[in-house]
Amino acid sequence: MEALPDAIIQYILSNMKNARDIASCTCVSKRWKESMPFIRSLYFPRNSFDDNRTDPDSIVGRMISSTVCLEELIIYCPFSHSSLSSWLLMKSPSLRHLELRMDSISEKRISPEFPMKLDCIDSARGLETLKLWGVLIIQSPNWGLFQNLRSLEIVGARLKDNALMDAIRACPSLTNLALLGCDGVRSVSIELQHLEQCRLDFYGRGDCSLSLSSPKLQLLDVQGCCWIQVNGNHCLRNLSIANNAGKLYKAELGKLAALEYLSIRGVQWCWNAIFSILQNASEVEHLVMKIEFCGDFNKLDPFPEVDLVDFFNSHLKLQKFEIHGAMFAALSQKNSLRRLDSRFSIPCLEEVVITVRSPLNAEQKLSTLESLVKCSRKLRRMVIRVSQMKSCQHSADDFFEEICRFKCMNHKIIRIE
C-alpha cells in the first residue's frame, strides 16, 4: 500500500462504508488519514457506540463533516433530530442515498421529536433513494417535492392513511415503492406515473383496501388487502397477491396480457376474484395457487369444479405450476377427466408442484396426476407434497402407497416430499 500513489489509495479506501473500519484506518498513517475525506459512503451500525461514553451525535457529525462528497448515509444508531438536520443540510448537494433507523414505534410514548426527525429529511431534496425503519407517520410530513427520488422503502412502520398518501405524493418520480410490515393502514390510493415496482405488506386484520394507478407498473406484490383495484392501463409482468389474515373479496386488475408470474395465496378468497384473475392471466408462464377456501363474507365454501381441459387450454404458455390442497381437489373432478382424449396436450409445462392434504377422492387425484404426466410433453419435474395429509383413517396410508407406486413408475421426473 505504501508503494501506491495517493490517488490509488484514495480510491481503495473510498469504497469502505463501516464507520468503525474507517475510524480504525485513520490511525494507520498520515496518508490514510488524509484519504478519509474521499469516502463516498458512511454506515453506522446499531451497536456503533455501545462501549463509548462520548456523545454519538458528535462522533457521527465529525465523520460526516470530514467527507468531501458523501453520496450515501446509513444510520442505525440513535441520533437527535437537530443533529440529523445539520448533517443533511451540510451534505445535501452530494447526498443521493439515505437510510435511517428511526425507532419511533418501539417507544411506549410518542415523543415530539419523532415527526421532527421525519421533517428533517426535506433538507436533502437531491435524494434518489430513501429507506426508513421503524418510523411513525401519523401526521403528514413537512416535505416539499423530491423530484429526483426514485426509490422509497418504509419498513416496520405505523401509518395513518392521509399521512402516508401525502408522503407518497411528495415523491412523484418514484419507480420503486415498498411498504413492508406496516400497521394502521385502512385505505390507500396511489397514483404514480413512473412507478414500476410496488411491494405492499400491511399488518392487521387483512381488511385494507388498495387503489393503484400506474401505466408503467411491472411488479406488484400485495399482502393484507381485502379489496384491490388496479387501473387497467399497466404492463404487469409479476403479480403476487396474498391475504393470510382476512378474506379477499375483490380484485380488479384488468387484462393481464404481459403477465409472466402469478401467485395467489390466502385463507379465503371470493371465487369471482380468483376466476377474474385467472381468466385475465391467459399468458402467464409461472402460476402459484395456494388458497384454502372460497366463499363470500363469513361462509367458508369448497371450490367449485374446475375443468382440467379448459384450464390448461386457457393457459397454453404455462411452464411452472404450483397448486395446493383444496384447489388441486377442485381440478381433480370426474367430469373434466372424462373429457380427456389423445388430442389433449399441455404444450409448455415443465415443472409441477402439488400439495395433497386429503385422501378424499383419491382415485380422481391419482388420475389427474397421471394425466399431467401423460399430457405434458416437456415435463421435467413433478414434486408431490403429502406430508400435511390429514386423516385418521387407513385411506391416507393406502393413498400414500398409490402415490409411491406412481412415483416408482415415473422415477425420473417425480419426487415425493
C-alpha positions as a Markdown table, in Angstrom:
| # | Residue | x | y | z |
|---|---|---|---|---|
| 1 | Met | 0.0 | 0.0 | 0.0 |
| 2 | Glu | 2.8 | 2.4 | 0.8 |
| 3 | Ala | 4.2 | 2.0 | -2.7 |
| 4 | Leu | 0.9 | 3.0 | -4.3 |
| 5 | Pro | 0.2 | 6.6 | -5.5 |
| 6 | Asp | -2.1 | 8.7 | -3.3 |
| 7 | Ala | -4.9 | 8.6 | -5.9 |
| 8 | Ile | -5.0 | 4.8 | -5.8 |
| 9 | Ile | -5.0 | 4.7 | -2.0 |
| 10 | Gln | -7.8 | 7.2 | -2.0 |
| 11 | Tyr | -9.8 | 5.2 | -4.5 |
| 12 | Ile | -9.4 | 1.9 | -2.5 |
| 13 | Leu | -10.3 | 3.5 | 0.9 |
| 14 | Ser | -13.2 | 5.4 | -0.6 |
| 15 | Asn | -15.0 | 2.1 | -1.1 |
| 16 | Met | -15.2 | 1.5 | 2.6 |
| 17 | Lys | -18.5 | 2.0 | 4.4 |
| 18 | Asn | -18.5 | 0.9 | 8.0 |
| 19 | Ala | -17.7 | 3.8 | 10.3 |
| 20 | Arg | -15.7 | 1.7 | 12.8 |
| 21 | Asp | -13.4 | 0.4 | 10.0 |
| 22 | Ile | -13.0 | 3.9 | 8.6 |
| 23 | Ala | -12.1 | 5.3 | 12.1 |
| 24 | Ser | -9.5 | 2.5 | 12.5 |
| 25 | Cys | -7.9 | 3.3 | 9.2 |
| 26 | Thr | -7.3 | 6.9 | 10.2 |
| 27 | Cys | -4.9 | 5.6 | 12.8 |
| 28 | Val | -2.7 | 3.6 | 10.4 |
| 29 | Ser | -0.8 | 6.5 | 8.9 |
| 30 | Lys | -1.0 | 10.1 | 7.9 |
| 31 | Arg | -1.5 | 9.2 | 4.2 |
| 32 | Trp | -4.5 | 7.0 | 5.1 |
| 33 | Lys | -6.0 | 9.7 | 7.4 |
| 34 | Glu | -5.7 | 12.2 | 4.6 |
| 35 | Ser | -7.6 | 9.8 | 2.3 |
| 36 | Met | -10.7 | 9.7 | 4.5 |
| 37 | Pro | -12.3 | 12.8 | 3.1 |
| 38 | Phe | -12.8 | 10.9 | -0.2 |
| 39 | Ile | -15.1 | 8.4 | 1.5 |
| 40 | Arg | -18.4 | 8.3 | -0.5 |
| 41 | Ser | -20.5 | 6.1 | 1.8 |
| 42 | Leu | -20.9 | 6.0 | 5.6 |
| 43 | Tyr | -22.6 | 3.3 | 7.6 |
| 44 | Phe | -23.2 | 3.5 | 11.3 |
| 45 | Pro | -24.3 | 0.1 | 12.7 |
| 46 | Arg | -26.8 | -0.3 | 15.6 |
| 47 | Asn | -24.1 | -1.0 | 18.2 |
| 48 | Ser | -21.6 | 1.6 | 17.0 |
| 49 | Phe | -21.4 | 3.4 | 20.4 |
| 50 | Asp | -22.3 | 0.7 | 22.9 |
| 51 | Asp | -18.9 | 0.9 | 24.6 |
| 52 | Asn | -18.4 | 4.6 | 24.1 |
| 53 | Arg | -19.4 | 7.2 | 26.6 |
| 54 | Thr | -18.9 | 10.0 | 24.1 |
| 55 | Asp | -22.0 | 11.7 | 22.6 |
| 56 | Pro | -22.8 | 9.6 | 19.5 |
| 57 | Asp | -24.1 | 12.7 | 17.7 |
| 58 | Ser | -20.7 | 14.5 | 18.0 |
| 59 | Ile | -18.8 | 11.5 | 16.6 |
| 60 | Val | -21.2 | 10.9 | 13.7 |
| 61 | Gly | -21.1 | 14.6 | 13.0 |
| 62 | Arg | -17.3 | 14.8 | 12.9 |
| 63 | Met | -17.1 | 11.9 | 10.5 |
| 64 | Ile | -19.8 | 13.2 | 8.2 |
| 65 | Ser | -18.3 | 16.7 | 8.1 |
| 66 | Ser | -14.9 | 15.3 | 7.3 |
| 67 | Thr | -16.1 | 13.9 | 3.9 |
| 68 | Val | -15.9 | 16.0 | 0.8 |
| 69 | Cys | -18.6 | 14.3 | -1.4 |
| 70 | Leu | -20.8 | 12.0 | 0.7 |
| 71 | Glu | -23.2 | 10.1 | -1.5 |
| 72 | Glu | -24.7 | 7.5 | 0.8 |
| 73 | Leu | -25.5 | 7.8 | 4.5 |
| 74 | Ile | -26.8 | 4.8 | 6.6 |
| 75 | Ile | -27.5 | 5.4 | 10.3 |
| 76 | Tyr | -28.8 | 2.6 | 12.5 |
| 77 | Cys | -27.5 | 4.1 | 15.8 |
| 78 | Pro | -29.6 | 6.6 | 17.8 |
| 79 | Phe | -29.5 | 10.2 | 16.8 |
| 80 | Ser | -31.3 | 13.5 | 17.5 |
| 81 | His | -33.4 | 15.5 | 15.1 |
| 82 | Ser | -31.3 | 18.6 | 15.5 |
| 83 | Ser | -28.1 | 16.7 | 14.5 |
| 84 | Leu | -29.8 | 15.0 | 11.6 |
| 85 | Ser | -31.0 | 18.3 | 10.3 |
| 86 | Ser | -27.5 | 19.8 | 10.4 |
| 87 | Trp | -25.9 | 16.7 | 8.7 |
| 88 | Leu | -28.4 | 16.7 | 5.9 |
| 89 | Leu | -28.1 | 20.4 | 5.3 |
| 90 | Met | -24.3 | 20.0 | 5.2 |
| 91 | Lys | -24.3 | 17.2 | 2.7 |
| 92 | Ser | -27.5 | 17.8 | 0.7 |
| 93 | Pro | -25.6 | 18.9 | -2.5 |
| 94 | Ser | -23.9 | 15.4 | -2.9 |
| 95 | Leu | -26.2 | 13.1 | -0.8 |
| 96 | Arg | -28.1 | 10.6 | -3.0 |
| 97 | His | -28.9 | 7.6 | -0.8 |
| 98 | Leu | -30.3 | 7.9 | 2.8 |
| 99 | Glu | -31.2 | 5.1 | 5.1 |
| 100 | Leu | -32.3 | 5.7 | 8.7 |
| 101 | Arg | -33.5 | 3.6 | 11.6 |
| 102 | Met | -35.9 | 5.9 | 13.4 |
| 103 | Asp | -37.1 | 3.5 | 16.3 |
| 104 | Ser | -40.3 | 5.7 | 16.6 |
| 105 | Ile | -42.7 | 2.8 | 17.1 |
| 106 | Ser | -40.5 | 1.0 | 19.7 |
| 107 | Glu | -41.1 | 3.7 | 22.3 |
| 108 | Lys | -44.0 | 3.5 | 24.7 |
| 109 | Arg | -45.0 | 7.1 | 24.2 |
| 110 | Ile | -44.8 | 9.3 | 21.2 |
| 111 | Ser | -42.0 | 11.9 | 21.5 |
| 112 | Pro | -42.5 | 15.3 | 19.8 |
| 113 | Glu | -39.0 | 14.6 | 18.3 |
| 114 | Phe | -40.3 | 11.8 | 16.1 |
| 115 | Pro | -42.2 | 13.9 | 13.5 |
| 116 | Met | -39.4 | 16.5 | 13.6 |
| 117 | Lys | -36.9 | 13.8 | 12.5 |
| 118 | Leu | -39.1 | 12.9 | 9.6 |
| 119 | Asp | -39.4 | 16.6 | 8.6 |
| 120 | Cys | -35.6 | 16.9 | 8.6 |
| 121 | Ile | -35.4 | 14.8 | 5.5 |
| 122 | Asp | -36.8 | 17.7 | 3.5 |
| 123 | Ser | -33.3 | 19.2 | 3.6 |
| 124 | Ala | -32.0 | 16.5 | 1.3 |
| 125 | Arg | -34.0 | 17.3 | -1.8 |
| 126 | Gly | -31.5 | 15.6 | -4.1 |
| 127 | Leu | -32.1 | 12.1 | -2.7 |
| 128 | Glu | -32.5 | 9.3 | -5.2 |
| 129 | Thr | -33.3 | 6.5 | -2.7 |
| 130 | Leu | -34.8 | 6.8 | 0.8 |
| 131 | Lys | -35.3 | 3.9 | 3.3 |
| 132 | Leu | -36.8 | 4.3 | 6.7 |
| 133 | Trp | -37.0 | 1.7 | 9.5 |
| 134 | Gly | -39.4 | 1.8 | 12.5 |
| 135 | Val | -40.9 | 5.2 | 11.5 |
| 136 | Leu | -44.1 | 6.7 | 12.9 |
| 137 | Ile | -46.1 | 8.5 | 10.2 |
| 138 | Ile | -49.4 | 9.5 | 11.8 |
| 139 | Gln | -49.3 | 13.1 | 10.5 |
| 140 | Ser | -48.3 | 14.4 | 7.2 |
| 141 | Pro | -44.5 | 15.0 | 7.0 |
| 142 | Asn | -43.5 | 18.6 | 6.2 |
| 143 | Trp | -41.9 | 17.8 | 2.9 |
| 144 | Gly | -41.7 | 19.6 | -0.4 |
| 145 | Leu | -41.3 | 17.7 | -3.7 |
| 146 | Phe | -38.5 | 15.1 | -4.0 |
| 147 | Gln | -38.3 | 15.3 | -7.8 |
| 148 | Asn | -35.2 | 13.0 | -8.0 |
| 149 | Leu | -36.4 | 10.3 | -5.6 |
| 150 | Arg | -36.7 | 7.0 | -7.4 |
| 151 | Ser | -37.0 | 4.5 | -4.6 |
| 152 | Leu | -38.9 | 4.8 | -1.3 |
| 153 | Glu | -38.9 | 2.0 | 1.2 |
| 154 | Ile | -40.6 | 2.1 | 4.6 |
| 155 | Val | -40.2 | -1.0 | 6.9 |
| 156 | Gly | -41.8 | -1.8 | 10.2 |
| 157 | Ala | -43.9 | 1.4 | 10.4 |
| 158 | Arg | -47.1 | 2.7 | 12.0 |
| 159 | Leu | -49.1 | 4.7 | 9.5 |
| 160 | Lys | -52.2 | 6.8 | 9.0 |
| 161 | Asp | -53.9 | 6.8 | 5.6 |
| 162 | Asn | -53.7 | 10.5 | 4.9 |
| 163 | Ala | -50.2 | 11.0 | 6.2 |
| 164 | Leu | -49.0 | 8.1 | 4.1 |
| 165 | Met | -50.6 | 9.3 | 0.9 |
| 166 | Asp | -49.2 | 12.8 | 1.5 |
| 167 | Ala | -45.7 | 11.3 | 1.9 |
| 168 | Ile | -46.1 | 9.4 | -1.4 |
| 169 | Arg | -47.4 | 12.5 | -3.2 |
| 170 | Ala | -44.2 | 14.3 | -2.3 |
| 171 | Cys | -42.3 | 11.7 | -4.4 |
| 172 | Pro | -43.9 | 12.0 | -7.9 |
| 173 | Ser | -40.9 | 10.3 | -9.7 |
| 174 | Leu | -40.9 | 7.0 | -7.8 |
| 175 | Thr | -40.1 | 3.9 | -9.8 |
| 176 | Asn | -39.9 | 1.6 | -6.7 |
| 177 | Leu | -42.2 | 1.8 | -3.7 |
| 178 | Ala | -42.0 | -0.7 | -0.8 |
| 179 | Leu | -44.2 | -0.5 | 2.4 |
| 180 | Leu | -43.2 | -3.6 | 4.4 |
| 181 | Gly | -44.5 | -4.8 | 7.8 |
| 182 | Cys | -46.6 | -1.6 | 8.1 |
| 183 | Asp | -49.6 | -1.3 | 10.5 |
| 184 | Gly | -52.5 | 1.1 | 10.7 |
| 185 | Val | -53.4 | 1.4 | 7.0 |
| 186 | Arg | -57.1 | 1.0 | 6.2 |
| 187 | Ser | -57.4 | 2.6 | 2.7 |
| 188 | Val | -54.7 | 3.7 | 0.4 |
| 189 | Ser | -54.8 | 5.3 | -3.1 |
| 190 | Ile | -51.6 | 5.5 | -5.1 |
| 191 | Glu | -51.2 | 7.4 | -8.4 |
| 192 | Leu | -47.6 | 7.5 | -9.7 |
| 193 | Gln | -46.9 | 7.8 | -13.4 |
| 194 | His | -43.4 | 6.3 | -13.3 |
| 195 | Leu | -43.9 | 3.5 | -10.8 |
| 196 | Glu | -42.5 | 0.2 | -12.0 |
| 197 | Gln | -42.2 | -1.9 | -8.8 |
| 198 | Cys | -44.6 | -1.9 | -5.9 |
| 199 | Arg | -44.4 | -4.1 | -2.8 |
| 200 | Leu | -47.0 | -3.6 | 0.0 |
| 201 | Asp | -47.2 | -5.7 | 3.2 |
| 202 | Phe | -49.8 | -4.5 | 5.7 |
| 203 | Tyr | -50.2 | -5.9 | 9.2 |
| 204 | Gly | -53.6 | -6.3 | 10.8 |
| 205 | Arg | -56.9 | -8.0 | 10.1 |
| 206 | Gly | -56.3 | -8.1 | 6.3 |
| 207 | Asp | -59.1 | -5.6 | 5.7 |
| 208 | Cys | -57.1 | -2.9 | 3.9 |
| 209 | Ser | -58.4 | -1.5 | 0.5 |
| 210 | Leu | -56.0 | -0.5 | -2.3 |
| 211 | Ser | -56.4 | 1.6 | -5.4 |
| 212 | Leu | -53.4 | 1.8 | -7.7 |
| 213 | Ser | -52.8 | 3.6 | -10.9 |
| 214 | Ser | -49.5 | 3.5 | -12.8 |
| 215 | Pro | -49.1 | 3.0 | -16.5 |
| 216 | Lys | -45.5 | 1.6 | -16.2 |
| 217 | Leu | -46.2 | -0.9 | -13.4 |
| 218 | Gln | -44.4 | -4.2 | -13.9 |
| 219 | Leu | -44.2 | -5.8 | -10.5 |
| 220 | Leu | -47.0 | -5.8 | -7.8 |
| 221 | Asp | -46.7 | -7.7 | -4.5 |
| 222 | Val | -49.6 | -7.1 | -2.1 |
| 223 | Gln | -50.2 | -8.7 | 1.3 |
| 224 | Gly | -53.1 | -7.9 | 3.7 |
| 225 | Cys | -55.7 | -6.3 | 1.4 |
| 226 | Cys | -59.3 | -7.4 | 1.0 |
| 227 | Trp | -60.1 | -5.1 | -1.9 |
| 228 | Ile | -57.7 | -4.4 | -4.8 |
| 229 | Gln | -58.3 | -2.2 | -7.8 |
| 230 | Val | -55.5 | -1.5 | -10.3 |
| 231 | Asn | -56.1 | 0.7 | -13.3 |
| 232 | Gly | -56.2 | -1.5 | -16.4 |
| 233 | Asn | -53.6 | 0.7 | -18.1 |
| 234 | His | -50.4 | -1.1 | -16.9 |
| 235 | Cys | -47.8 | -3.6 | -18.1 |
| 236 | Leu | -47.7 | -6.1 | -15.2 |
| 237 | Arg | -45.2 | -8.9 | -15.6 |
| 238 | Asn | -45.1 | -10.1 | -12.0 |
| 239 | Leu | -48.1 | -10.3 | -9.7 |
| 240 | Ser | -48.4 | -11.7 | -6.2 |
| 241 | Ile | -51.5 | -11.3 | -4.0 |
| 242 | Ala | -51.8 | -12.8 | -0.5 |
| 243 | Asn | -54.1 | -12.3 | 2.5 |
| 244 | Asn | -53.3 | -14.7 | 5.3 |
| 245 | Ala | -55.2 | -12.8 | 8.0 |
| 246 | Gly | -58.6 | -12.0 | 6.3 |
| 247 | Lys | -60.6 | -12.5 | 3.2 |
| 248 | Leu | -60.1 | -11.2 | -0.3 |
| 249 | Tyr | -63.5 | -10.1 | -1.7 |
| 250 | Lys | -62.5 | -8.2 | -4.9 |
| 251 | Ala | -59.5 | -7.9 | -7.2 |
| 252 | Glu | -59.9 | -5.8 | -10.3 |
| 253 | Leu | -56.8 | -5.7 | -12.4 |
| 254 | Gly | -58.0 | -5.6 | -16.0 |
| 255 | Lys | -56.4 | -7.5 | -18.8 |
| 256 | Leu | -53.0 | -9.1 | -17.7 |
| 257 | Ala | -51.7 | -9.6 | -21.2 |
| 258 | Ala | -48.0 | -9.2 | -20.3 |
| 259 | Leu | -48.1 | -11.2 | -17.1 |
| 260 | Glu | -45.4 | -13.9 | -16.7 |
| 261 | Tyr | -45.6 | -14.8 | -13.0 |
| 262 | Leu | -48.8 | -15.0 | -10.9 |
| 263 | Ser | -49.1 | -16.0 | -7.2 |
| 264 | Ile | -52.4 | -16.0 | -5.4 |
| 265 | Arg | -52.4 | -17.1 | -1.7 |
| 266 | Gly | -54.5 | -16.9 | 1.4 |
| 267 | Val | -57.1 | -18.5 | 3.6 |
| 268 | Gln | -60.3 | -17.4 | 1.9 |
| 269 | Trp | -60.9 | -15.7 | -1.5 |
| 270 | Cys | -64.2 | -14.9 | -3.2 |
| 271 | Trp | -64.4 | -17.2 | -6.2 |
| 272 | Asn | -65.2 | -14.3 | -8.5 |
| 273 | Ala | -61.9 | -12.7 | -7.7 |
| 274 | Ile | -60.0 | -15.9 | -8.4 |
| 275 | Phe | -61.9 | -16.5 | -11.6 |
| 276 | Ser | -61.3 | -13.0 | -12.8 |
| 277 | Ile | -57.6 | -13.1 | -12.3 |
| 278 | Leu | -57.1 | -16.5 | -13.9 |
| 279 | Gln | -59.3 | -15.5 | -16.8 |
| 280 | Asn | -57.3 | -12.3 | -17.5 |
| 281 | Ala | -53.9 | -14.0 | -17.0 |
| 282 | Ser | -54.0 | -16.3 | -20.0 |
| 283 | Glu | -50.4 | -15.6 | -21.0 |
| 284 | Val | -48.9 | -16.5 | -17.6 |
| 285 | Glu | -45.8 | -18.8 | -17.5 |
| 286 | His | -45.4 | -19.4 | -13.8 |
| 287 | Leu | -48.5 | -19.9 | -11.7 |
| 288 | Val | -48.8 | -20.5 | -7.9 |
| 289 | Met | -52.2 | -21.1 | -6.3 |
| 290 | Lys | -52.4 | -21.7 | -2.6 |
| 291 | Ile | -55.9 | -20.8 | -1.2 |
| 292 | Glu | -57.7 | -22.8 | 1.4 |
| 293 | Phe | -61.4 | -21.8 | 0.8 |
| 294 | Cys | -63.6 | -19.7 | -1.3 |
| 295 | Gly | -66.9 | -18.1 | -0.3 |
| 296 | Asp | -68.3 | -14.7 | 0.4 |
| 297 | Phe | -68.2 | -13.0 | 3.9 |
| 298 | Asn | -68.1 | -15.4 | 6.8 |
| 299 | Lys | -69.2 | -18.5 | 4.9 |
| 300 | Leu | -66.4 | -21.0 | 4.0 |
| 301 | Asp | -67.2 | -22.9 | 0.8 |
| 302 | Pro | -65.3 | -25.5 | -1.1 |
| 303 | Phe | -64.1 | -24.6 | -4.5 |
| 304 | Pro | -66.4 | -25.2 | -7.5 |
| 305 | Glu | -65.3 | -27.8 | -10.1 |
| 306 | Val | -62.5 | -26.5 | -12.4 |
| 307 | Asp | -62.4 | -28.2 | -15.8 |
| 308 | Leu | -58.9 | -29.5 | -16.3 |
| 309 | Val | -59.0 | -29.3 | -20.1 |
| 310 | Asp | -60.4 | -25.8 | -20.1 |
| 311 | Phe | -57.9 | -24.6 | -17.5 |
| 312 | Phe | -54.8 | -25.7 | -19.4 |
| 313 | Asn | -56.3 | -24.7 | -22.8 |
| 314 | Ser | -56.8 | -21.2 | -21.3 |
| 315 | His | -53.1 | -21.1 | -20.1 |
| 316 | Leu | -51.1 | -22.5 | -23.0 |
| 317 | Lys | -47.8 | -20.8 | -22.1 |
| 318 | Leu | -47.8 | -22.2 | -18.6 |
| 319 | Gln | -44.3 | -23.6 | -17.8 |
| 320 | Lys | -44.2 | -23.8 | -14.0 |
| 321 | Phe | -47.3 | -24.7 | -12.0 |
| 322 | Glu | -47.8 | -24.9 | -8.2 |
| 323 | Ile | -51.2 | -25.8 | -6.7 |
| 324 | His | -52.2 | -26.5 | -3.1 |
| 325 | Gly | -54.7 | -28.8 | -1.3 |
| 326 | Ala | -58.3 | -27.8 | -2.0 |
| 327 | Met | -57.5 | -26.1 | -5.3 |
| 328 | Phe | -56.0 | -29.3 | -6.6 |
| 329 | Ala | -59.1 | -31.2 | -5.4 |
| 330 | Ala | -61.2 | -28.8 | -7.5 |
| 331 | Leu | -59.1 | -29.6 | -10.5 |
| 332 | Ser | -59.5 | -33.3 | -10.0 |
| 333 | Gln | -63.1 | -33.9 | -11.0 |
| 334 | Lys | -64.7 | -36.8 | -12.8 |
| 335 | Asn | -66.5 | -34.6 | -15.4 |
| 336 | Ser | -63.3 | -33.0 | -16.6 |
| 337 | Leu | -61.3 | -36.2 | -16.6 |
| 338 | Arg | -63.9 | -37.8 | -18.8 |
| 339 | Arg | -63.1 | -35.1 | -21.4 |
| 340 | Leu | -59.5 | -36.1 | -21.8 |
| 341 | Asp | -58.6 | -37.8 | -25.1 |
| 342 | Ser | -55.5 | -38.4 | -27.1 |
| 343 | Arg | -55.7 | -35.0 | -28.8 |
| 344 | Phe | -55.4 | -33.0 | -25.5 |
| 345 | Ser | -51.9 | -31.8 | -24.6 |
| 346 | Ile | -50.2 | -29.3 | -22.3 |
| 347 | Pro | -47.6 | -27.9 | -24.6 |
| 348 | Cys | -45.2 | -25.9 | -22.4 |
| 349 | Leu | -45.5 | -27.3 | -18.9 |
| 350 | Glu | -42.0 | -28.2 | -17.4 |
| 351 | Glu | -42.4 | -28.2 | -13.6 |
| 352 | Val | -45.3 | -29.0 | -11.3 |
| 353 | Val | -45.5 | -28.8 | -7.5 |
| 354 | Ile | -48.7 | -30.3 | -6.0 |
| 355 | Thr | -49.6 | -30.4 | -2.3 |
| 356 | Val | -52.2 | -33.1 | -1.4 |
| 357 | Arg | -53.8 | -32.7 | 2.0 |
| 358 | Ser | -56.6 | -35.2 | 1.9 |
| 359 | Pro | -57.2 | -38.8 | 0.7 |
| 360 | Leu | -60.7 | -38.0 | -0.3 |
| 361 | Asn | -61.4 | -38.8 | -4.0 |
| 362 | Ala | -58.0 | -40.5 | -4.1 |
| 363 | Glu | -58.8 | -42.2 | -7.4 |
| 364 | Gln | -59.6 | -38.9 | -9.2 |
| 365 | Lys | -56.5 | -37.2 | -7.8 |
| 366 | Leu | -54.3 | -40.1 | -9.0 |
| 367 | Ser | -55.9 | -39.9 | -12.4 |
| 368 | Thr | -55.2 | -36.2 | -12.5 |
| 369 | Leu | -51.5 | -36.8 | -11.6 |
| 370 | Glu | -51.3 | -39.4 | -14.3 |
| 371 | Ser | -52.9 | -37.1 | -16.9 |
| 372 | Leu | -50.5 | -34.3 | -16.1 |
| 373 | Val | -47.5 | -36.6 | -16.7 |
| 374 | Lys | -49.1 | -38.2 | -19.8 |
| 375 | Cys | -50.2 | -35.0 | -21.5 |
| 376 | Ser | -47.2 | -32.7 | -20.7 |
| 377 | Arg | -44.7 | -33.5 | -23.3 |
| 378 | Lys | -42.0 | -31.2 | -21.8 |
| 379 | Leu | -42.5 | -32.1 | -18.2 |
| 380 | Arg | -39.1 | -32.5 | -16.4 |
| 381 | Arg | -40.0 | -32.4 | -12.8 |
| 382 | Met | -43.1 | -33.1 | -10.6 |
| 383 | Val | -43.0 | -32.7 | -6.8 |
| 384 | Ile | -45.8 | -34.2 | -4.8 |
| 385 | Arg | -46.1 | -33.0 | -1.2 |
| 386 | Val | -48.1 | -35.3 | 1.1 |
| 387 | Ser | -46.5 | -34.5 | 4.5 |
| 388 | Gln | -49.5 | -32.4 | 5.6 |
| 389 | Met | -52.1 | -35.0 | 4.7 |
| 390 | Lys | -54.8 | -35.0 | 7.4 |
| 391 | Ser | -56.8 | -38.2 | 8.1 |
| 392 | Cys | -57.3 | -40.7 | 10.9 |
| 393 | Gln | -58.3 | -43.5 | 8.6 |
| 394 | His | -56.3 | -46.2 | 6.7 |
| 395 | Ser | -57.3 | -44.5 | 3.5 |
| 396 | Ala | -54.5 | -42.0 | 3.9 |
| 397 | Asp | -51.9 | -44.8 | 4.1 |
| 398 | Asp | -53.5 | -46.5 | 1.0 |
| 399 | Phe | -53.4 | -43.3 | -0.9 |
| 400 | Phe | -49.8 | -42.7 | 0.0 |
| 401 | Glu | -48.9 | -46.2 | -1.2 |
| 402 | Glu | -50.5 | -45.4 | -4.5 |
| 403 | Ile | -48.6 | -42.2 | -4.9 |
| 404 | Cys | -45.3 | -44.0 | -4.1 |
| 405 | Arg | -46.2 | -46.6 | -6.7 |
| 406 | Phe | -46.9 | -43.9 | -9.2 |
| 407 | Lys | -43.6 | -42.3 | -8.3 |
| 408 | Cys | -41.7 | -45.5 | -9.0 |
| 409 | Met | -43.3 | -45.8 | -12.4 |
| 410 | Asn | -42.1 | -42.2 | -13.2 |
| 411 | His | -39.0 | -42.1 | -11.1 |
| 412 | Lys | -37.1 | -39.8 | -13.5 |
| 413 | Ile | -39.4 | -36.9 | -13.0 |
| 414 | Ile | -41.4 | -37.4 | -9.8 |
| 415 | Arg | -40.2 | -36.6 | -6.3 |
| 416 | Ile | -42.2 | -37.0 | -3.1 |
| 417 | Glu | -41.7 | -34.6 | -0.1 |
